[in-house]
Structures are given as C-alpha cells and as structure tokens.
Amino acid sequence: MTDTLVHVEGLSYQEMIDYYKEKSPRIKEGVVPLISSQYGVPIEIIRKDLELKFQDRIKPISQIYSEYINYCEKTKYFFRMRCLDDVIEGARPGEFVVIAGRTGTGKTALIGTLISQMLENNYNILFFSLEMKASRIFERLACGYLRLKRRELEKLVLLGLSETKLRVLLEKYNNLLIYDKGSLNIEELDLVLAESEDLMENKIDVIFIDYLGLLRVIGKKTSYETMSALSKATVDFAKRNEVLTIAAVQCNRTAEGKPIEKSHLRGSGEIEEDADIILGLWRDISSEREKLKSRENLGLIEVYLRVLKNRSGQAGNEFSLVFDAPYFLFSEEPFEV
C-alpha cells in the first residue's frame, strides 16, 4: 500500500475519494485507514463515501431463503409461444430479455407477435418503438389480427368501413401503450414508465424496446462502451422497477446467414453477460431461395429461433418458425415446401 500514499498527498478529501471510487473493493478497503489518518475522517464515513457496503453482500442463509421465497412467488410472464414457454417456463419481473439478429431477420415482427400473444394474458405492455412510428406499428398489428394485407386495411379505412372490424382490435390492444419518439436517453426510461402507469392507472408488466442501440447514453465514445452502458442501465432499470424488459439488439456482420451464436453479440458491449435470456433469430440464406420458390408468392419465410441463453434453465434449443410477411406475424406451423 505504500504506492497509494503518493496519490493521497496534495489532493483534497473529495478529489481523493473520487480517485479511489473507480478502484477495486480490495484497494478501497486497504486505503481507508490511510485516508482516515491523513484527513482525520472517521472510517465509517470514508467507507460510505467510497460506497463500501460489505454488510449488504454478506447474508445469512435465513435471509437468502427469504429472498428465494420472494423470487418463487413472483408472477411469471409467458410468451404464449409454445416453443418458448416449454423451454423458458416463463420470465419473471425484473428480468432482461434480448432478441438478437441481423437486419431483416424479423426482430420487430417478432416483437409485434409477442405483444399480440402476451396481450391475450391481459398483461399491461409499454412498447418503446424508437425506429418506427406508432401508426406503422398499429398498421402491422391490425394486419396481423384481422388477416388483412396493408392495402386491404388502407382501403377499409379510407372507405370508412373499418370501424366495426377494428372495434374488437382496439379492445384487445387496450392494455398497450406505444412511445415512438426516436430521441430518448436511457435515464428517461423511468420518467416515461411513470407517466405510462399514470395514464394506464395500473402497473406496467412488460416493456419492449426496439431497439436498444437507439437509446442514447451520455459520455460514452466507442460503440462497445455505449452498448455496455446501455445494457447495464437497462438491467438496473428492469430490476429497479420490477418490470420484464425485452429489447431487440443488432448482431455483428459475422452472423449474416449463419446459425446465430452468443459470440455474434461480442461487439454489442456486455449484453451477453448481462441478459437473463437471449433469443437469436437467423435465416439460412444458403437454402432459403430454393425453399421459397414454391411459396414466394405467399410471402412465407422460414426463420430459426434459438435460445442462446437462459439463466434459469436450459439453452441451445432451436425452433423453426414461419414468418408470414404480408401479415407481419410469426407462427409455429411446420414449414413445408
């Protein structure tokens, strides 16, 4: 510890505290008596200023058991997609779920499908659509629910014939709120959530973010630093508010047309480590063109969904889904040529 004395000399108390805040807990604990001697500040105050709260990290087994009971009693949220629910067995409030994939693999469409399915369970949902206007999201949801193509829906609306058809849709999506302003700081998520719960007069159960990289974070320069900060902040946000948070994330270019792996998220900060569940979407480009020859007019595309990480259970499972492009929907029906 003799080298640490050099840093203490000539610094004000606050400058020295700021310096050691970035150090490891072991170093911080080691310099506490030196700082106390140099500045005449009680050890407990120094520990508080350095945020050394070891008593919070050391827990008796009785406390751990109580926390486990609380964990088990938490509501589980199901995706209402059999392939996911059978493997994941429900996600819990405060968990962070990532939907990863390259551009064009259908991440936004999968979010739309999950929203439609999860609303069937009367969950209250807030959707941060940072790339697409709310009117376009509504159009996609309406096309999927009413089984209408975009032009057919527009025609019904323009002719004034849509009110009856859409009344049921509006009732179904009454538990959905959409935020569609593109410019949003990660720190502002709490404010939007609070206003949304006031508007809904109820607690939000599930949040979707499309996509995570469009949130802004102050003070970070590289893409890796930015995504790491966003990932950490989103985890904290989900836990702090006890809300299931599901975010779309772009994979790096090495994932193009290949079976998706966790390694394809390596350029996306620390998401691989932070997320509780990671779902990966990918398309087999090598065989897709041949498979689509007989179905291309129908707009049906085979997409694979892989459970890359599941902190509470098994991972590695992969499922074949059908993306019904005209209706912006995913289904679990077998893909037949």
N, C-alpha and C positions, 0 to 999 in steps of 0.2 A: 504493500500500500504506500510505500514511500514516494512513488512517482505521482500519486494523486495529490500530494501536498503542493506540488507545483501549480496545479490548477486552482487551488484554494487561495493562494497568495494573490493579492491585488484585485480580487473580484468582490463585488458586493454580495450580500447574502442571496438576493434573488437571482443574480447572474449565475452564482454557483449552483443554486437549486435547478435553474433552467438547464444548465450544462449536464448535471447528473441525472435529470429526468429521463434522458434518452439512453442511459446505460442499463446494463442488466441488473436484475434484483440483487444478485450477489455483490456486485460492485457498490450498488447504492447502500446496501446494508453495511458494507465494510467501511464506508466513508462517514457514516452517521456520527460515531464518536469523535472523529477528527473535526467535523463541522461544528459539533456541539462545543468542543474545546476552543475552536478558533473564534466563534461568534457568540458564545455564551447562550445559545438557544437550547431549550430542553429537547432531549432526544425524541420524545413522543411528537412534538411539533414538527421536528425535522422529518420524521417518518411520514407524518400526514402530508407535509408539503411535497415529499418525494413519492407519495401515493403508495407507500409500503404498508399493505394491509394483510399481513400474513395470517392474521387470525381468521380472515374470511376464507382462506384457502385450506385451512386445517379443520376438518369436520369429523365429529364422532359418528360412528355407524348408525346411531339412532336418528341423527339429523339426515344422514344420507338416505335412510329408509323412508323417512317422512317425505323427502323430496321425490323419491321414486314413486310413492303412493300418489302424490300430486301429478306426476308425469303420466301415470297409468290412467288417472281419472280425466285427463284432458280429452276433449272431443277429438275424434278422428274425422278428417275430411276425405271423402272418397271421390275419385275422378269419374266414376261411372263409365269407365272403360275396363272391361273385364280383364284384359291382358295386364293392365297396370295394377288394378285393385287386387288381383290374385297374388301378385308378387310383392307389391309395396305394402298392402294391407292398410292403406290409409295414411295420410300425412297429418301431422299434428300442428296446432297453433304455435307460431314462433319458429317454424322450420323454413329453410331457404331451399327452394327447388329451382333447378336450372334446366331450361330446354335449349340444347345446343345443336348447331347445324350450320352448314354453309348457306350462302344466299340462295334462295329459290328452293329450299328443301321443304318449305311449308310451315315454318315456325309460327307465323302469325295465324295461319289457318288452323293449326293445332290448338293454339290458344283459344280461338273462336269456338272450336269444337268442345274444348274442355269447359269453357264458360257455359255453353248451351247445356252440356250434360250436368254440370255441377249446380246450375240453377234449378234443376229438377229436384234437388235435395233442399231447396229453399235457403241456400247459402246467400249471404249478402256479399256482393262482389264489387270491388273497385278496380277498374282497368285503366292503367296509365298507358294510353296509346300515343307514344311520343313521335311516331313516324307517320301515322295515318289519321286523317280527320275522323271525328266521331260519326259523321254522316256516312262515311265509307264503311266504317265498322258496322253501323246499323244495316246498311245495304247487304253486307256479307251475311250477317246473322239472319236477316229476313229471307234472303235467297235460300239459305240452308233450311230454315224452319218451314217455309212454305213450298219448298222444292220448286222454286221458280228461277229461271235464268235472269241475269241482270236486266236485259232488255224487256223481258216479260214483266218484271217488277216495275220498271220505269213506266211502262205502258199503263199498268193498272193505276199507278199514282197519278199520272197526267190525265187519265180519263175519269179520275175521281171514283174509281171502282174498288179502291184498296181498303177503305175504312173497315168494312166487315171482316175481311181476311186478316187485317193487321191488328184488330182489337184483341184477339187471343194472343198474338205475339207480344203486344205491349203489356198485357197482363203477365205473361210468362217472364218477361225481362224487367219487371217492376223492381226487382232486387239488384239491378245492375246500374252502376254509375260509371261514366267514362270521363276521364281527364285527357284532353287532346292538345294541350299547349306544349309545343316542342321544347321550349327553353325552360328547364327545371333543374335546380340544384338538388343534390342528394339530401341536403339539410332541410329542404322544403317538403319532403315527403310527409313528415309528421303534421305539418300545417294542413296539407291537402286532406290527409286522413281524418284529422279532427273536424274539418269543415264538412267532409263527406258523411261522417257519422252524425253530425248535427242535422244535415239535410235529410238523411235517411231515418233519423231518430232511432237508431239502432247501431249495434256494433258491427263493423266490417269483419267478415270471417276470412275472406280470401282476397289477395291483391295479385294482379297480373301486371307485369312491366314489359312493354315491347318497344325498344329492347334496352337492356341495361346500359349499353355503351352510349346511349343518347342522353343519359343523365350527366350533369356537369358536376365536377368536383374542383374546388379551388386549390391552387398551389401545386398541382402535380404536372409534370412536364412530359415524361415518356408515356407511351400507351400502356406499358406494363404497370407503371406506378399508378396511372389513372384507374385502370381496371381493378388493381389490387385494393385501392382506396374505396372504390365503388362497392366491391364485393364485401369488404369488412363493414362498411357503413350499412349495407343492406341487411347483413346478418344481425347487426346491432338493432336496426330498425325493426326487423321481424320479431326478435326476442323481446325488445322493449315494449312493443305494442301487442304481443301475443297474437300475431296475425300470420297466417300461412302466406308466404310471399313466393310467387312463381315468376321467374324472369327469363326472357329469351336472350341468348348470347350467341354472337357470331364465332364460328370456328376459324382457325387459320387455313390458308390455302392448301396445306398438305392433306386436308380432309376431302378435297374435291373428288367425288365419285368413288370414294373408298369406304369400307366399313369403318364407322366412326369409333374412335378410341378416346380415352381421357387425355392422352398425350396431345390430341388436337386442340386442347384448351390451354396448352402451355404458354401461349402468347397472350392469354387473357388474364394476366395477373394471378392472384391466388384463389381463383374461383374453384379450382379442382380440390383444394384443401378445405375451403370454407363451406361449400354447399353440403346440405344433408342428403339431397337426392339430385342426380344428374341424369337427364334423359337426352339421348342423342338421336337426331334424325339424319338419315342419309339415303341417297338413291344410287342404285347400281347402274351407272351410265353405260357400262360395257354391254349389258344385256337389255337395257331399257328400251332401246329403239326397236329391237326385234319383237319384244313383248307387246309393244304398243301398236304395232302395225294393224292388228285386228280390232283395237279398241280406241285408237286415237280420235276418232270422230265422236266418241262418247266422253272424252276428256278424263278418262280414268288412269291414274298413275300409281304405280306401286312404290311405296316408301317404307323403309325399315325404321323401326323404333327400338332402340337398345337402352336398357337400364345400365348405365355406366357406373353409377354409384348409388348405394342405398345404405346409409349409415345404420339403419335399424334392421336390415335383413339382407336377403340375397341380391346379388347383382350379376350382370353378364347376360341376362335373358334378352332375347331379341325377338321381335314380332313383325310380321308383315301386315302393313295397313294399306288401305286403298284411299287415295286422295281423289275425291270427286270434284274436279276443278270448277265446273260450272256452278256448283252449289257451295264451294269453299268449305267442304266438310271432309273429315276423315272418318272411315268406318273400319270395322274389324272383319268384314266379309272376306272370304278367300279370293285371292287374285287369280283369275283364270284367263288363259289366253284364248 
